[in-house]
Amino acid sequence: MSWHRVLHATARLRGTLAALVVAIAVVLIGTDAASAATVSFVPAFGTGYLGSSGSVNAAFSITGTEYAGAPQPINEVVVDVPAGVSGSHAGLPTCSPATLTNIGPAGCPAGSLAGAAGRLKMVVSFGNERVPETASLQAFFAPEEGLDFYFQGTSPVALEATATATYTDANPPYSRALKLAIPTIETVPAAPLVSITSIELALGASHEEGGVSSKGVVLPPVCPESGAFRWAGRIGFYQSGAQEVTAQSACPAAAPPPIIAQRQTVDVIAGTLTVRPRGTSAFVPLVGANSIPDGSEVDATNGSALMTAATPTPGQTETAEVHGGRFQIDQERAGSGETHLTLSLPLTGCPRARLPHGSVSALATGAKHRSRPRARQLWVSEKGGSWGTNGRYVSTSVEGTHWLTLDECDKSEVKVVSGKVRVHDLVRNKTKTLTAGKSYVAINRRFG
């Protein structure tokens, strides 16, 4: 993977003059090297657990009075992230500086957002006064693993600007450096340029697009022996070079290990996921790795989840990747400790289905709400664990395979992509083993 890319920045500003006028304004204002700005740096890991998708935050504060009573303008922000931080958005939607300049964030494709909103604090020229202003700062995925930033202020001065950043390799103990070029910003012709007094970056988003799963930021898998991660930052000033700073941040937490029949771990691989923990009534967003109680309901309709469950052997776990549906997770305490994923999205207008006495299907009763779908499904892929799915008229158990379970009001279907699946027909009370490329349909003709 190449993180190298030529930096470039563009700015669309109301009332901006030619670059020559901007340069003249800087010369006229001047700077005082004896009272150069002071930079402070506070980095942190945001969401996520060790080794999972998550986010990184970096906050810079810049103080000084050497430029018309404020810090001199900056032209570059660099963040060296700790060793072990990785991530990629190859193949996912991107948003160009031209789109941001001409249309704004509304013109960017879905899935191109690269993290939560950040913030800029500035000193701007408003008439003959220098006054504070706060602007939003948003990152979008750009081609070749770059990032496009868009910032906008509305009061007291209306301004918009874009800037492009890239990742480059960094020397140990860092893994890579994010370099963000900051354009010079003018508010009133021939007046002092905008002085940035703080900049807060928030990066980290996971997506699935066209079958490609991507984690924009993956946190380190282990903590350093010291218990803290080392970061470095640099602010480049328009006239007086750069100032470098270093800092440390606490180690991200490790997700609690799963306990058989008590809790599992769900790690967001791509897209968006929500969970309704057992005993609650509302779905909440999932980010990174999370511990959830057994019996919880996960909605992976628009994302992919890596489920980790404990096995009867102490200290061992097994995993399965799940996507494209909503399910409830339940694990058996005895025997093999099989983990069942029960399709749970309510179906439309399905009457109560009469199944053979003793059927294990927990979801044979349909919903009354006509706005709900008439079908539901769930994809599962695992490599040697003890997992199974429960549909309306089927249940499955597998060891090392990839399969789809699909429900409609009057039938359930199982399709096997790889491996073998044992399918139990709850209507006919019979079991059949399917191999790769095979499917089975269980039909219930006894509604009512």
VOGU-3710 file (C-alpha; in Angstrom, 3 decimals, decimal comma):
1> mswhrvlhat> 0,000/0,000/0,000  1,366/3,424/-0,899  0,665/6,370/1,353  2,633/8,829/-0,834  0,794/11,544/-2,659  1,503/15,128/-3,683  -0,237/17,539/-1,331  -2,476/20,174/-2,793  -5,043/22,554/-1,379  -7,711/24,773/-2,815
11> arlrgtlaal> -9,835/27,417/-1,212  -13,141/29,021/-2,157  -13,518/32,204/-0,151  -15,911/35,078/-0,501  -13,985/38,269/-1,360  -10,618/36,525/-1,891  -8,099/38,538/-3,936  -5,230/37,263/-6,030  -2,323/35,506/-4,337  -0,134/38,557/-4,879
21> vvaiavvlig> -2,422/40,721/-2,759  -2,411/38,064/-0,030  1,380/37,986/-0,011  1,548/41,785/0,206  -0,845/41,735/3,180  1,405/39,324/5,063  4,495/41,414/4,400  2,753/44,573/5,587  1,572/42,955/8,831  4,874/41,157/9,457
31> tdaasaatvs> 5,754/38,833/12,357  7,910/39,120/15,425  10,290/36,163/15,711  10,933/36,993/19,355  7,302/36,279/20,241  6,717/33,201/18,073  3,586/31,137/18,607  3,453/28,280/21,098  1,913/24,930/20,105  0,355/22,314/22,394
41> fvpafgtgyl> -0,781/18,874/21,231  -3,298/16,439/22,753  -3,821/13,161/20,837  -6,076/10,268/21,843  -7,728/7,112/20,632  -11,469/7,677/20,357  -13,831/4,790/19,774  -12,829/1,145/19,483  -10,853/-1,499/21,331  -7,369/-2,894/20,816
51> gssgsvnaaf> -7,079/-4,447/17,377  -10,510/-3,287/16,231  -11,739/-0,568/13,927  -11,922/2,727/15,754  -10,942/6,368/15,568  -8,067/8,695/16,370  -8,325/12,275/17,599  -5,724/15,018/17,509  -6,124/18,493/18,989  -3,648/21,365/18,523
61> sitgteyaga> -3,740/24,698/20,343  -1,749/27,639/19,012  -1,158/30,743/21,118  0,675/33,940/20,289  0,319/37,655/19,566  3,013/38,119/16,946  0,601/38,579/14,021  -1,830/41,455/14,516  -2,439/40,322/18,082  -2,896/36,640/17,183
71> pqpinevvvd> -0,711/33,673/16,140  0,708/33,891/12,629  -1,126/31,877/9,930  -0,248/28,203/9,516  0,215/26,243/6,300  0,590/22,642/7,440  -0,553/20,241/10,157  1,225/16,895/10,587  0,262/14,056/12,927  2,541/11,031/13,382
81> vpagvsgsha> 0,316/8,219/14,669  1,651/5,430/16,933  3,082/2,164/15,685  0,400/-0,435/15,086  -2,240/1,966/13,774  -3,360/0,879/10,305  -6,344/1,077/7,975  -7,354/1,536/4,372  -10,247/2,775/2,267  -9,092/1,343/-1,053
91> glptcspatl> -11,954/0,861/-3,496  -14,453/2,955/-1,546  -16,230/6,164/-2,651  -14,143/9,325/-2,581  -14,884/13,039/-2,660  -12,647/15,437/-4,579  -11,636/18,996/-3,653  -13,468/20,185/-6,774  -16,713/18,637/-5,530  -16,295/20,157/-2,091
101> tnigpagcpa> -15,401/23,531/-3,577  -18,242/23,695/-6,102  -21,014/21,815/-4,301  -19,958/21,209/-0,711  -20,387/18,036/1,397  -23,854/17,458/-0,106  -22,160/16,539/-3,379  -20,008/13,795/-1,869  -21,099/10,172/-2,437  -22,478/8,066/0,382
111> gslagaagrl> -19,760/6,205/2,209  -17,053/8,821/1,600  -17,260/10,402/5,059  -13,975/9,625/6,854  -14,810/10,432/10,461  -16,701/12,533/12,951  -16,802/16,313/12,616  -13,804/18,260/13,853  -13,427/21,946/14,614  -11,297/24,996/13,872
121> kmvvsfgner> -11,025/28,071/16,087  -9,753/31,181/14,365  -9,209/34,903/14,608  -10,694/36,665/11,571  -10,882/40,226/10,281  -14,373/41,705/10,489  -14,330/45,277/9,322  -11,451/46,883/11,190  -11,654/44,414/14,062  -10,012/41,059/14,795
131> vpetaslqaf> -12,625/38,717/16,280  -12,869/34,980/17,117  -14,754/32,509/14,939  -15,380/28,760/15,037  -15,654/26,612/11,910  -16,596/22,978/11,374  -13,998/20,628/9,886  -15,024/17,437/8,081  -12,850/14,762/6,443  -13,763/12,737/3,339
141> fapeegldfy> -11,966/9,827/1,689  -9,950/10,913/-1,353  -8,315/8,884/-4,148  -5,032/7,057/-3,511  -5,623/6,794/0,247  -5,747/10,553/0,694  -8,221/12,692/2,618  -10,094/15,821/1,554  -11,064/18,271/4,297  -13,850/20,829/4,157
151> fqgtspvale> -14,198/23,603/6,704  -16,884/26,212/6,960  -17,465/29,205/9,194  -20,644/31,240/9,229  -20,286/34,015/11,818  -19,105/36,709/11,996  -17,448/36,026/8,619  -18,813/33,595/6,025  -15,987/31,480/4,677  -15,422/28,072/3,153
161> atatatytda> -12,193/26,257/2,285  -10,944/22,846/1,254  -7,632/21,163/1,870  -6,150/17,815/0,917  -4,081/15,547/3,146  -2,067/12,409/2,540  -0,481/9,653/4,563  3,257/9,005/4,306  5,481/6,449/6,016  6,825/7,585/9,381
171> nppysralkl> 9,948/6,581/11,278  9,605/4,404/14,423  8,046/4,593/16,941  5,339/5,883/14,580  3,571/3,996/11,809  2,552/6,766/9,417  2,133/10,514/9,214  -0,968/12,435/8,208  0,023/15,659/6,422  -2,672/18,299/5,954
181> aiptietvpa> -1,946/21,395/3,842  -3,751/24,507/5,125  -4,604/27,224/2,567  -4,100/30,894/3,382  -7,483/32,429/4,152  -8,418/36,060/3,678  -11,634/37,618/4,942  -11,273/41,342/4,177  -9,071/42,538/1,271  -5,614/43,685/2,406
191> aplvsitsie> -6,459/42,867/6,056  -4,581/40,274/8,148  -5,104/36,677/7,102  -7,061/34,252/9,269  -5,097/33,037/12,286  -5,952/29,501/13,443  -5,803/29,152/17,218  -6,891/25,515/17,508  -7,590/22,587/15,214  -9,321/19,359/16,218
201> lalgasheeg> -9,189/16,324/13,906  -11,317/13,185/14,261  -10,647/10,318/11,838  -12,038/6,806/11,652  -14,884/5,261/9,667  -15,633/1,762/8,356  -17,666/1,012/5,260  -18,734/-1,734/2,902  -19,161/-0,839/-0,755  -19,526/-3,171/-3,726
211> gvsskgvvlp> -18,549/-6,159/-1,645  -15,369/-4,435/-0,403  -15,048/-4,182/3,370  -12,788/-1,478/4,744  -11,714/-0,128/8,112  -10,523/3,441/7,787  -8,617/3,230/11,080  -7,597/0,063/12,910  -6,229/0,474/16,431  -3,011/-1,272/17,508
221> pvcpesgafr> -3,477/-4,911/18,590  -1,359/-4,632/21,749  -0,204/-1,959/24,174  3,438/-0,933/24,627  5,180/-2,158/27,758  5,044/1,390/29,088  1,244/1,361/28,823  1,171/4,525/26,706  1,450/5,267/22,988  3,775/7,935/21,606
231> wagrigfyqs> 2,561/10,531/19,080  4,212/13,479/17,349  2,738/16,598/15,813  3,991/19,506/13,769  2,532/22,882/12,880  4,019/24,666/9,879  3,842/28,458/9,964  3,472/30,677/6,942  6,667/32,649/7,593  8,741/31,085/10,365
241> gaqevtaqsa> 9,146/27,366/9,699  7,564/24,650/11,825  7,185/23,780/15,476  7,261/20,113/16,542  5,605/18,655/19,628  5,296/15,165/21,110  2,714/13,615/23,389  1,467/10,326/24,812  -1,973/8,775/25,055  -3,453/6,005/27,153
251> cpaaapppii> -3,789/2,515/25,727  -7,224/1,676/24,283  -9,227/-0,797/26,311  -9,430/-4,425/25,297  -12,930/-5,736/24,680  -13,960/-8,027/27,552  -13,491/-11,668/26,527  -16,631/-13,676/25,751  -18,066/-16,040/28,362  -19,952/-19,090/27,205
261> aqrqtvdvia> -23,734/-18,544/27,236  -23,245/-15,176/28,998  -21,697/-12,718/26,559  -20,179/-12,501/23,067  -17,997/-9,956/21,301  -19,160/-8,190/18,132  -16,606/-6,287/16,034  -17,805/-3,899/13,333  -16,025/-4,950/10,132  -17,766/-2,615/7,689
271> gtltvrprgt> -20,826/-0,448/7,255  -23,188/0,450/10,074  -24,408/-1,894/12,804  -26,766/-1,489/15,736  -27,527/-3,700/18,729  -30,428/-4,105/21,125  -28,838/-5,541/24,255  -30,836/-8,209/26,048  -33,360/-6,660/28,410  -33,556/-3,343/26,521
281> safvplvgan> -36,020/-2,030/23,943  -33,930/0,274/21,711  -31,193/-0,335/19,153  -27,963/1,612/19,670  -25,041/2,113/17,225  -21,997/-0,139/17,347  -18,450/1,093/16,692  -15,337/-1,081/16,911  -15,364/-4,143/19,158  -18,121/-4,481/21,744
291> sipdgsevda> -19,117/-6,970/24,411  -22,837/-7,822/24,311  -24,899/-10,047/26,610  -26,112/-13,404/25,325  -29,629/-13,014/23,936  -28,962/-9,625/22,342  -30,272/-8,663/18,906  -27,871/-7,333/16,246  -28,891/-5,522/13,065  -26,240/-6,128/10,392
301> tngsalmtaa> -28,536/-5,330/7,460  -26,216/-2,547/6,270  -22,909/-3,831/7,560  -20,725/-6,768/8,517  -20,007/-8,054/12,013  -17,363/-10,429/13,319  -18,964/-12,416/16,130  -16,695/-14,066/18,713  -18,016/-16,666/21,153  -16,342/-18,704/23,876
311> tptpgqteta> -16,049/-22,481/23,539  -16,395/-25,156/26,236  -12,580/-25,300/26,310  -11,410/-22,599/28,746  -9,587/-19,714/27,076  -10,574/-20,633/23,523  -12,934/-18,750/21,209  -14,480/-19,155/17,760  -15,587/-16,553/15,240  -18,129/-16,092/12,467
321> evhggrfqid> -18,621/-13,212/10,045  -22,253/-12,184/9,658  -23,873/-9,650/7,337  -27,009/-8,708/5,445  -29,622/-9,301/8,141  -30,959/-8,884/11,664  -30,571/-11,671/14,211  -30,682/-12,655/17,859  -27,634/-14,453/19,257  -28,025/-17,270/21,794
331> qeragsgeth> -25,403/-19,768/22,923  -25,956/-23,174/24,472  -24,312/-23,638/27,843  -23,948/-27,425/27,667  -22,532/-29,802/25,065  -20,759/-28,179/22,128  -21,739/-24,670/23,184  -23,261/-24,065/19,757  -24,125/-20,440/19,035  -27,477/-19,882/17,330
341> ltlslpltgc> -28,211/-16,851/15,153  -31,979/-16,513/14,848  -33,381/-14,353/12,042  -35,366/-11,695/13,875  -36,558/-9,056/11,402  -40,401/-9,089/11,640  -42,163/-10,158/8,457  -45,262/-8,576/6,930  -48,700/-10,055/7,400  -47,627/-13,633/8,043
351> prarlphgsv> -50,324/-15,600/9,906  -49,348/-17,877/12,747  -47,683/-20,950/11,288  -48,533/-24,375/12,720  -45,329/-26,389/13,119  -44,756/-29,915/14,444  -44,925/-30,283/18,216  -41,571/-29,522/19,838  -40,257/-27,300/17,045  -37,359/-25,100/18,144
361> salatgakhr> -38,305/-22,195/15,882  -38,761/-19,138/18,054  -40,033/-16,864/15,317  -42,942/-18,653/13,675  -45,400/-15,878/14,497  -45,658/-13,101/11,933  -46,022/-9,385/12,458  -49,156/-7,298/12,095  -47,504/-4,192/10,723  -47,919/-3,897/6,954
371> srprarqlwv> -44,854/-1,643/6,635  -42,510/-4,526/7,414  -40,796/-6,591/4,691  -42,048/-9,899/3,356  -38,606/-11,522/3,443  -35,512/-11,571/5,615  -32,086/-13,145/5,298  -28,721/-13,639/6,942  -25,289/-14,509/5,538  -22,845/-16,374/7,787
381> sekggswgtn> -19,244/-17,419/7,171  -17,152/-19,330/9,711  -14,095/-21,590/9,686  -14,488/-24,489/12,039  -16,575/-23,318/14,968  -19,940/-24,446/16,251  -22,512/-22,103/14,756  -26,040/-22,408/13,409  -28,941/-20,326/12,137  -32,642/-20,532/12,986
391> gryvstsveg> -35,133/-19,505/10,347  -38,901/-19,652/10,229  -39,039/-23,261/9,049  -35,413/-24,418/9,212  -32,495/-24,627/11,589  -28,892/-25,239/10,542  -25,654/-26,380/12,137  -22,242/-26,215/10,495  -18,506/-26,541/10,912  -16,465/-24,500/8,458
401> thwltldecd> -18,678/-23,048/5,769  -20,384/-20,055/4,163  -24,149/-20,052/3,767  -27,331/-18,003/3,429  -30,568/-18,475/5,361  -33,628/-16,785/3,815  -37,182/-16,576/5,215  -40,527/-15,731/3,638  -44,000/-16,115/5,109  -44,555/-19,610/3,742
411> ksevkvvsgk> -41,030/-20,953/3,250  -37,401/-20,925/4,308  -34,383/-21,540/2,081  -30,751/-22,416/2,795  -28,042/-21,886/0,165  -24,491/-23,183/0,687  -21,552/-21,361/-0,887  -18,787/-23,504/0,619  -18,403/-26,319/3,130  -21,300/-28,411/4,445
421> vrvhdlvrnk> -24,511/-27,456/6,235  -26,924/-29,715/8,099  -30,427/-28,398/7,527  -33,313/-29,443/9,740  -36,741/-28,972/8,133  -39,045/-27,903/10,976  -42,173/-28,600/8,926  -41,348/-32,163/7,864  -39,076/-32,873/10,866  -36,267/-34,185/8,677
431> tktltagksy> -32,556/-33,371/8,355  -30,523/-33,063/5,161  -26,827/-32,318/4,616  -26,021/-29,804/1,884  -22,685/-29,307/0,152  -21,297/-26,294/-1,723  -23,591/-25,060/-4,489  -26,659/-26,842/-3,102  -29,818/-25,351/-1,593  -32,866/-26,562/0,291
441> vainrrfg> -36,367/-25,092/0,616  -38,716/-25,898/3,477  -42,356/-25,009/2,650  -45,200/-24,698/5,116  -48,638/-25,276/3,555  -50,526/-25,249/6,857  -51,128/-21,581/7,653  -54,018/-20,708/9,928
//
